[in-house]
Amino acid sequence: MNLGTKKSYYVFSKTDIKKFKEENNKPLEYIDLIKLVIDTNSELLKLYELNTKSVEISKFNKNDSLIHSQLLKLPLEADTDFDKILVNFNETKPPKIGKATKVDKATKDLTVINDKANYIERKDFEKISIKKISIIGFSLMTVFIIVIGFVLNQSINRGNSEQEKLSQELIITQLETSGKYDKVAQKMKEFDYPKKDIVNMYLENGQFVNALKADKKAFTSVLDKIDTINNKEQQEALNELKKANIVSKKESISLDLRLALLNKDIDFLKKNIKSVDSQALSDRIVKLFIDEKEYASANEQLKFFANKALDKQLKQAEHDDKKQALTNKVNDLKKAVSDTQKQLDAKNTQLSDLHKQLDDLNKNDKSPDKGKHVDDKNKEIDNANKDKNKISDILKDQQGKEKEAQKAVDDFK
């Protein structure tokens, strides 16, 4: 019999506990009922004093026959064995309905007809010696009893084993839900769980130091699990492992590398490229190098832990950066040309104004110093022309460089 796997309907009444109200009239397996009670009990322990809530649990089969009903007061102590308290929900069966014994006339008539039809065969059978029949019957009965005994023994043993396993699982679940991880590990050892399962229990609950204490060889598994959590939790976990002082010097470097990665400590990572101990860590470091445009370091890291996809990404990043650098140069030169052109335009405007001023002096200046005024204005015009020529030369040089830079972008592949 597979204990705890056959679903029955559970109705939770006489309660104001939200969780039981939500689960009301649900088909559950026995083990799921126990887990529901344990989970609810743990939540209530955080909110209420002992024995302040209650719930009536009623179990029905698929034909709506009541199997068992029990009033349970919650919350109880965290280490309560709910499997023992609620065991009747697993062992109790619904009352059996008696079979009909009345036989109608048609059935009797049919029996008589069949008896007559088989009369001759019965006579022939009676000719067999009673002794032979007894021997055959005894032999068959002996075999039957042995087989039935073996099957029943196997079924009982299997049932006991499964019941014991279910009870162990419930105890472990209850302790784990209460956050008593050391007690969980102790019970798992008592129940002969593999060391790997104990380590996984600690890892699933974020107990990385305890996981490593449970098995010093689980360092890689611990790091793999840490790699899956968010950055803040990773830093906390790595620092806890360092403070616990339970790792070797080589393992400590692995922790430092991961902390440097999280802190984007490029210099530390560059100096310790050869100390990277796994493909996963190497890939993360290469990605950081690419993001920070440390392409030479990324190439060096890939020599120790090759990754075709990252190598392709690195080459693409280098290519895009070179093209972007050329494009930026073109844009800078275009801006320089534009600024120089504005200077030249301003100088041309200045020269135009100076020529107008010179014409005005020649026409309207009647003072004795007219000659000097005209000479000074001509000097201004000469200086402005010199500036214009310099600006024009600069503009031509910039335009030439812009043309070359644009060609470099167009030719880049």
VMD Tcl script that draws the C-alpha trace (Angstrom):
set ca {
  {0.00 0.00 0.00}
  {1.37 3.40 -0.96}
  {0.71 5.40 2.19}
  {-0.16 9.06 1.93}
  {-0.70 9.09 -1.84}
  {-4.47 8.45 -2.13}
  {-6.35 11.75 -2.12}
  {-9.44 12.34 0.01}
  {-11.55 15.43 0.59}
  {-10.79 17.50 3.68}
  {-13.22 20.06 5.08}
  {-11.94 22.60 7.61}
  {-14.64 24.11 9.83}
  {-15.12 25.88 13.17}
  {-12.13 28.08 12.39}
  {-11.22 31.67 11.56}
  {-7.71 30.77 10.33}
  {-7.43 32.21 6.83}
  {-5.22 29.46 5.44}
  {-7.68 26.71 6.38}
  {-10.60 28.71 5.01}
  {-8.82 28.98 1.66}
  {-8.09 25.23 1.60}
  {-11.65 24.27 2.60}
  {-13.16 21.26 0.79}
  {-9.97 20.35 -1.08}
  {-8.75 16.90 -2.25}
  {-5.41 16.38 -0.49}
  {-2.93 13.61 0.13}
  {-2.27 12.77 3.78}
  {1.28 14.13 3.64}
  {-0.05 17.39 2.16}
  {-2.50 17.68 5.06}
  {0.40 17.35 7.53}
  {2.45 19.94 5.63}
  {-0.52 22.34 5.61}
  {-0.90 21.99 9.38}
  {2.86 22.42 9.96}
  {3.08 25.52 7.74}
  {0.03 27.10 9.35}
  {1.29 26.27 12.83}
  {4.64 27.95 12.08}
  {2.91 31.10 10.85}
  {0.60 31.22 13.87}
  {3.53 30.83 16.27}
  {4.82 34.17 15.03}
  {1.48 35.90 15.71}
  {-0.28 34.27 18.64}
  {0.25 32.76 22.06}
  {-0.23 29.00 22.37}
  {-3.74 27.46 22.22}
  {-5.62 30.50 20.96}
  {-6.97 29.14 17.64}
  {-8.78 25.97 16.63}
  {-9.92 24.13 13.52}
  {-12.11 21.10 13.00}
  {-10.68 18.79 10.33}
  {-13.09 16.36 8.64}
  {-12.05 13.78 6.06}
  {-14.48 12.42 3.45}
  {-14.00 9.85 0.68}
  {-15.07 10.37 -2.94}
  {-18.58 9.15 -2.07}
  {-18.90 11.90 0.57}
  {-18.76 9.38 3.45}
  {-17.19 10.78 6.63}
  {-13.96 8.95 7.42}
  {-12.70 10.86 10.44}
  {-13.24 14.19 12.21}
  {-10.98 15.83 14.78}
  {-10.74 19.20 16.56}
  {-7.21 20.62 16.59}
  {-6.08 23.61 18.66}
  {-3.29 25.76 17.17}
  {-0.63 26.88 17.45}
  {1.31 24.08 19.18}
  {5.01 23.97 20.03}
  {7.33 24.01 17.00}
  {8.65 20.50 17.68}
  {5.19 18.90 17.94}
  {4.89 15.58 16.05}
  {1.77 16.29 13.98}
  {2.04 12.91 12.27}
  {1.17 11.22 15.58}
  {-1.59 13.71 16.39}
  {-3.29 13.29 13.00}
  {-2.41 9.65 12.34}
  {-6.11 8.63 12.35}
  {-6.60 10.56 9.14}
  {-4.19 8.11 7.50}
  {-5.27 4.89 9.22}
  {-9.05 5.26 9.61}
  {-11.24 3.84 6.81}
  {-14.97 4.53 6.12}
  {-17.54 1.99 7.42}
  {-18.14 -0.84 5.01}
  {-21.61 -1.35 3.47}
  {-22.87 -4.95 3.80}
  {-23.42 -6.95 0.61}
  {-26.95 -8.08 -0.40}
  {-27.66 -11.80 0.36}
  {-31.13 -12.21 -1.15}
  {-31.27 -14.46 -4.23}
  {-34.33 -14.14 -6.48}
  {-36.24 -17.03 -8.14}
  {-34.70 -16.49 -11.57}
  {-31.22 -16.89 -10.10}
  {-32.27 -20.14 -8.37}
  {-33.77 -21.53 -11.59}
  {-30.63 -20.68 -13.50}
  {-28.58 -22.51 -10.88}
  {-30.76 -25.65 -11.22}
  {-30.42 -25.63 -15.01}
  {-26.67 -25.29 -14.78}
  {-26.52 -28.10 -12.24}
  {-28.37 -30.44 -14.61}
  {-26.25 -29.49 -17.55}
  {-23.09 -30.33 -15.62}
  {-24.41 -33.50 -13.97}
  {-22.41 -35.92 -16.12}
  {-19.19 -33.99 -15.62}
  {-19.66 -34.04 -11.86}
  {-20.18 -37.80 -11.92}
  {-16.96 -38.33 -13.87}
  {-15.10 -36.13 -11.44}
  {-16.39 -38.13 -8.48}
  {-14.62 -41.20 -9.89}
  {-11.26 -39.67 -8.92}
  {-10.05 -41.15 -5.68}
  {-10.61 -39.08 -2.57}
  {-6.99 -39.69 -1.66}
  {-5.69 -38.03 -4.85}
  {-8.04 -35.12 -4.41}
  {-6.86 -34.68 -0.84}
  {-3.18 -34.75 -1.86}
  {-3.71 -32.27 -4.70}
  {-5.86 -30.05 -2.54}
  {-3.38 -30.07 0.30}
  {-0.49 -29.24 -2.04}
  {-2.35 -26.41 -3.68}
  {-3.43 -25.06 -0.31}
  {0.15 -25.18 0.98}
  {1.47 -23.29 -2.04}
  {-1.38 -20.79 -1.77}
  {-0.68 -20.14 1.92}
  {3.06 -19.69 1.26}
  {2.43 -17.26 -1.61}
  {-0.17 -15.29 0.31}
  {2.11 -15.19 3.34}
  {5.01 -13.90 1.26}
  {2.87 -11.24 -0.44}
  {1.37 -10.08 2.86}
  {4.79 -9.98 4.49}
  {6.20 -7.95 1.61}
  {3.21 -5.61 1.67}
  {3.48 -5.10 5.44}
  {7.22 -4.47 5.25}
  {6.76 -2.05 2.37}
  {3.94 -0.30 4.18}
  {5.96 -0.01 7.37}
  {8.96 1.28 5.44}
  {6.89 3.87 3.60}
  {5.13 4.91 6.81}
  {8.50 5.33 8.52}
  {9.87 7.34 5.58}
  {6.77 9.55 5.58}
  {7.13 10.16 9.31}
  {10.81 11.08 8.85}
  {9.99 13.50 6.03}
  {7.34 15.19 8.15}
  {9.72 15.63 11.08}
  {12.37 17.13 8.78}
  {9.84 19.41 7.05}
  {8.53 20.62 10.39}
  {12.00 21.46 11.74}
  {13.06 23.09 8.47}
  {9.92 25.25 8.40}
  {10.76 26.39 11.92}
  {14.28 27.38 10.80}
  {16.02 24.81 13.02}
  {18.53 23.79 10.35}
  {21.09 22.24 12.69}
  {18.39 20.01 14.17}
  {17.31 19.12 10.62}
  {20.88 18.07 9.81}
  {21.04 16.05 13.03}
  {17.81 14.22 12.20}
  {18.94 13.60 8.61}
  {22.10 11.96 9.96}
  {19.99 9.81 12.29}
  {17.80 8.78 9.36}
  {20.91 7.90 7.26}
  {20.43 10.63 4.66}
  {23.44 11.03 2.31}
  {25.84 13.86 3.19}
  {24.99 15.45 -0.17}
  {21.33 15.82 0.87}
  {22.34 17.55 4.11}
  {24.55 19.97 2.16}
  {21.70 20.69 -0.27}
  {19.33 21.35 2.64}
  {21.72 23.98 4.00}
  {22.26 25.50 0.54}
  {18.53 25.77 -0.19}
  {18.15 27.73 3.04}
  {21.13 30.03 2.40}
  {23.26 28.41 5.12}
  {26.52 28.43 3.14}
  {28.95 28.25 6.07}
  {27.05 25.31 7.60}
  {26.94 23.58 4.21}
  {30.72 23.76 3.96}
  {31.12 22.63 7.56}
  {28.92 19.64 6.77}
  {31.23 18.68 3.89}
  {34.52 20.44 3.15}
  {34.46 18.91 -0.34}
  {31.26 20.81 -1.19}
  {33.12 24.10 -1.89}
  {32.29 24.04 -5.62}
  {28.62 23.32 -4.91}
  {28.55 26.19 -2.41}
  {30.04 28.62 -4.96}
  {27.66 27.41 -7.69}
  {24.69 28.12 -5.41}
  {26.06 31.54 -4.40}
  {26.44 32.45 -8.08}
  {22.65 32.09 -8.52}
  {21.60 34.72 -5.94}
  {21.53 38.50 -6.34}
  {24.71 40.59 -6.06}
  {24.05 41.93 -2.56}
  {23.37 38.45 -1.16}
  {26.45 37.13 -2.98}
  {28.67 39.69 -1.27}
  {27.20 38.86 2.14}
  {27.64 35.11 1.60}
  {31.23 35.45 0.35}
  {32.20 37.70 3.26}
  {30.62 35.25 5.73}
  {32.69 32.41 4.27}
  {35.87 34.48 4.58}
  {35.11 35.45 8.18}
  {34.34 31.81 9.09}
  {37.97 30.95 8.25}
  {37.10 27.44 7.04}
  {38.49 27.58 3.49}
  {41.97 26.87 2.19}
  {44.30 29.55 0.78}
  {43.42 28.53 -2.79}
  {39.71 28.60 -2.01}
  {40.12 32.01 -0.36}
  {41.45 33.40 -3.66}
  {38.30 32.08 -5.35}
  {36.23 34.08 -2.87}
  {38.39 37.19 -3.45}
  {37.98 36.89 -7.22}
  {34.22 36.78 -6.90}
  {34.19 39.76 -4.55}
  {36.44 41.67 -6.96}
  {34.06 40.80 -9.79}
  {31.07 42.12 -7.84}
  {33.01 45.29 -6.92}
  {34.35 45.70 -10.48}
  {37.91 45.73 -9.17}
  {39.54 45.51 -12.61}
  {43.12 45.80 -11.35}
  {42.74 42.83 -8.97}
  {41.15 40.72 -11.70}
  {43.93 41.58 -14.16}
  {46.61 40.52 -11.67}
  {44.89 37.22 -10.83}
  {43.76 35.97 -14.22}
  {45.70 32.71 -13.77}
  {43.94 32.01 -10.45}
  {40.47 31.76 -12.00}
  {39.29 28.20 -11.24}
  {36.15 27.62 -13.30}
  {34.60 28.24 -16.69}
  {31.60 30.00 -15.15}
  {33.76 32.46 -13.20}
  {35.99 33.06 -16.23}
  {32.96 33.83 -18.40}
  {31.69 36.39 -15.88}
  {35.09 38.08 -15.71}
  {35.40 38.18 -19.53}
  {31.98 39.82 -19.76}
  {33.06 42.46 -17.25}
  {36.30 43.09 -19.19}
  {34.28 43.54 -22.39}
  {31.85 45.93 -20.70}
  {34.77 47.95 -19.34}
  {36.53 47.87 -22.74}
  {39.49 45.97 -21.27}
  {39.86 43.96 -24.46}
  {43.47 42.87 -23.98}
  {42.64 41.40 -20.56}
  {39.55 39.68 -21.97}
  {41.69 38.07 -24.68}
  {44.19 36.86 -22.07}
  {41.43 35.37 -19.88}
  {40.00 33.51 -22.87}
  {43.35 31.77 -23.36}
  {42.80 29.90 -20.07}
  {39.06 29.21 -20.44}
  {38.01 29.33 -24.08}
  {34.48 30.37 -24.96}
  {33.59 30.70 -28.64}
  {30.50 32.82 -28.00}
  {32.39 35.27 -25.79}
  {35.34 35.32 -28.20}
  {32.93 36.31 -30.95}
  {31.35 38.94 -28.69}
  {34.80 40.31 -27.84}
  {35.84 40.61 -31.48}
  {32.54 42.32 -32.31}
  {33.00 44.76 -29.43}
  {36.54 45.59 -30.57}
  {35.33 46.04 -34.16}
  {32.44 48.28 -33.11}
  {34.69 50.37 -30.89}
  {37.22 50.94 -33.68}
  {34.49 51.94 -36.10}
  {32.93 54.19 -33.47}
  {36.32 55.81 -32.83}
  {36.67 56.58 -36.56}
  {33.12 57.91 -36.68}
  {33.78 60.07 -33.63}
  {36.88 61.48 -35.35}
  {34.81 62.40 -38.42}
  {32.20 64.07 -36.22}
  {34.88 66.01 -34.32}
  {36.43 67.22 -37.58}
  {33.02 68.21 -38.93}
  {32.43 70.29 -35.82}
  {35.89 71.86 -36.15}
  {35.23 72.72 -39.81}
  {31.89 74.21 -38.86}
  {33.43 76.33 -36.08}
  {36.27 77.52 -38.35}
  {33.79 78.40 -41.09}
  {31.90 80.53 -38.59}
  {35.16 82.33 -37.71}
  {35.84 82.94 -41.40}
  {32.32 84.25 -41.94}
  {32.74 86.59 -38.97}
  {36.07 87.84 -40.34}
  {34.50 88.52 -43.76}
  {31.75 90.49 -42.03}
  {34.39 92.50 -40.14}
  {36.28 93.29 -43.37}
  {33.06 94.43 -45.03}
  {32.38 96.81 -42.12}
  {35.97 98.14 -42.22}
  {35.71 98.91 -45.96}
  {32.46 100.81 -45.34}
  {34.16 102.80 -42.59}
  {37.08 103.61 -44.93}
  {34.69 104.87 -47.65}
  {32.91 107.01 -45.08}
  {36.22 108.56 -43.97}
  {37.21 109.39 -47.55}
  {33.87 111.06 -48.20}
  {33.00 112.77 -44.98}
  {36.11 113.34 -42.87}
  {37.01 117.07 -43.11}
  {39.41 117.15 -40.19}
  {43.12 118.01 -40.49}
  {43.89 114.40 -39.33}
  {41.94 112.79 -42.15}
  {45.08 111.28 -43.66}
  {46.04 109.64 -40.40}
  {42.51 108.31 -39.92}
  {42.53 106.75 -43.39}
  {45.97 105.15 -42.81}
  {44.84 103.63 -39.49}
  {41.73 102.17 -41.11}
  {43.80 100.65 -43.92}
  {46.06 99.02 -41.32}
  {42.97 97.48 -39.64}
  {41.88 96.14 -43.01}
  {45.34 94.66 -43.64}
  {45.37 92.91 -40.24}
  {41.85 91.57 -40.80}
  {42.91 90.17 -44.19}
  {45.91 88.44 -42.59}
  {43.61 86.83 -40.00}
  {41.23 85.80 -42.76}
  {44.00 84.12 -44.69}
  {45.14 82.18 -41.59}
  {41.58 81.03 -40.90}
  {41.17 80.00 -44.53}
  {44.35 77.90 -44.36}
  {43.15 76.19 -41.15}
  {39.75 75.51 -42.75}
  {41.34 73.91 -45.82}
  {43.50 71.67 -43.61}
  {40.49 70.59 -41.51}
  {38.38 69.89 -44.58}
  {41.16 67.69 -45.96}
  {41.39 65.73 -42.71}
  {37.61 65.35 -42.58}
  {37.60 63.90 -46.05}
  {40.31 61.37 -45.12}
  {38.52 60.39 -41.91}
  {35.24 59.84 -43.73}
  {37.02 57.64 -46.28}
  {38.46 55.57 -43.40}
  {34.94 55.02 -42.03}
  {33.58 54.12 -45.46}
  {36.43 51.65 -46.07}
  {36.20 50.04 -42.59}
  {34.90 46.48 -42.59}
}
mol new
graphics top color blue
foreach p $ca { graphics top sphere $p radius 0.5 }
foreach p [lrange $ca 0 end-1] q [lrange $ca 1 end] { graphics top cylinder $p $q radius 0.2 }
display resetview
